[in-house]
Amino acid sequence: MNNFSYPLVENPFSDDDIKKAKSVLNSKQLTLSTNTFNFEKKFKNKIKSNFSLMVNSGSSANLLAFQCLINPYRKKRLEKNSEIIIPSLCWSTSLWPIIQSNLKPIFVDINKDTLNIDIDDLEKKITKKTKAIMLIHVLGNCCDMDRLMQIKKKHNLILIEDTCESLGTKFNNKYLGTFGEFSSFSFYTSHQISAGEGGMICCKDKNDYEIIKSLRSHGWSRGTSFENKYKNDKYLNKKFIFFNSGFNLRPTEISAAIGYNQFKRLEKMKNSRNSNRKKIINAFKDNKVLRDTISFFQPSKKVKPSWFGLPLRFYTKHNLNKILIKLEKMGVETRPIISGNFTRQPAAKVYKLFKKNNFRNTDEIYNSSFFIGLPTPKLKKKKIEKLVKIFEKIFKN
Ligand SMILES: Cc1ncc(COP(=O)(O)O)c(C=O)c1O
């Protein structure tokens, strides 16, 4: 059993992905070009979003969404300290773009069964200053989007969907990432598709798209309607017009080529993971020790999930850290659900991000849950049996 290895992520690249990456290198065109444009087009057409722009990470996509919301070229831009609702179970760079844009995060607890935002708590936290919701679709699942959209409408809120963990999931037959004004996706190594690094931002409005495009690339006018606006200005070179503030968050053509190639296989990979998940759950349920010890999270109503990892939860009280150490020793790699209650992180305290830490469900999930990998290639029966044996051995003691 010592040589057993059940990693969080197995090699995410197919031979064809590598071939595509090599052909980009051979072309010597590594910066923004046809691979990126083709991927953006394919992405927006498949998920049915109005606009898609590829960036170098999911974090960059989140940053662009909030920087767009405060940008002077936006008619309805958010004022300093506007309140933005965010679940306490979040990733670092779902949160920091809010602070970096001079906005104020308001944390909301989660629902223990879905791992997603607790909509009752969300409603309680809405004030006159609330302007937007930063929603995080956790590990391929989501909250009741019907109810969330009603609240959004009622309070006239902007919705940003952090879909970095949930590419390919549908709610009521509509892809996550197409409900809000903005959405972000990540193609980091462990995600539904992996370009090594990379991300996508989608938005509904053409003006927002132009703002994001310029912010992604130094505040440059290239490829926007501002390209011709200053053409008669004798102090400006038409090719070097900067009409906005900016960053450089562009992807490379190599990540675009890999991301695009994998995106074409998204449904296939999603189905394969769903099937692996079912097999593991059934094997755990068939085991006398594990069936009463461990539970699995089920998709919310109306959700067709595209799973990211396999989160588990204890029915009974256990010392989580001890169990994780044992699992790691026996070759099973684990990690917490996102990063647990983010308000417990030192950075949240240094920046004084909240008054009272009363996110009980998020704490409870941190203390009773974790996740293991969910590979895309078909899992062999023997591997599942070994995995079950390891868990059985740990929980028997
Ligand atoms: C919910 C969520 N948002 C954002 C990100 C950031 O994505 P990236 O690693 O591509 O920057 C992650 C990363 O895993 C994430 O889980």
The ligand as an SDF file (V2000), in Angstrom:
LIG
                    3D

 16 16  0  0  0  0  0  0  0  0999 V2000
  -13.0070   30.3600   -6.3130 C   0  0  0  0  0  0  0  0  0  0  0  0
  -11.7010   30.7490   -6.9480 C   0  0  0  0  0  0  0  0  0  0  0  0
  -11.5720   31.9650   -7.4680 N   0  0  0  0  0  0  0  0  0  0  0  0
  -10.4270   32.3650   -8.0530 C   0  0  0  0  0  0  0  0  0  0  0  0
   -9.3380   31.5260   -8.1560 C   0  0  0  0  0  0  0  0  0  0  0  0
   -8.0770   32.0220   -8.7990 C   0  0  0  0  0  0  0  0  0  0  0  0
   -7.7960   31.4070  -10.0270 O   0  0  0  0  0  0  0  0  0  0  0  0
   -6.3010   31.4170  -10.5760 P   0  0  0  0  0  0  0  0  0  0  0  0
   -5.5250   30.4100   -9.8130 O   0  0  0  0  0  0  0  0  0  0  0  0
   -6.4380   31.0690  -12.0260 O   0  0  0  0  0  0  0  0  0  0  0  0
   -5.7780   32.7860  -10.3930 O   0  0  0  0  0  0  0  0  0  0  0  0
   -9.4160   30.2410   -7.6140 C   0  0  0  0  0  0  0  0  0  0  0  0
   -8.2510   29.3640   -7.6800 C   0  0  0  0  0  0  0  0  0  0  0  0
   -8.2030   28.2300   -7.5320 O   0  0  0  0  0  0  0  0  0  0  0  0
  -10.6330   29.8370   -6.9940 C   0  0  0  0  0  0  0  0  0  0  0  0
  -10.7670   28.6210   -6.4490 O   0  0  0  0  0  0  0  0  0  0  0  0
  1  2  1  0
  2  3  1  0
  2 15  2  0
  3  4  2  0
  4  5  1  0
  5  6  1  0
  5 12  2  0
  6  7  1  0
  7  8  1  0
  8  9  2  0
  8 10  1  0
  8 11  1  0
 12 13  1  0
 12 15  1  0
 13 14  2  0
 15 16  1  0
M  END
$$$$
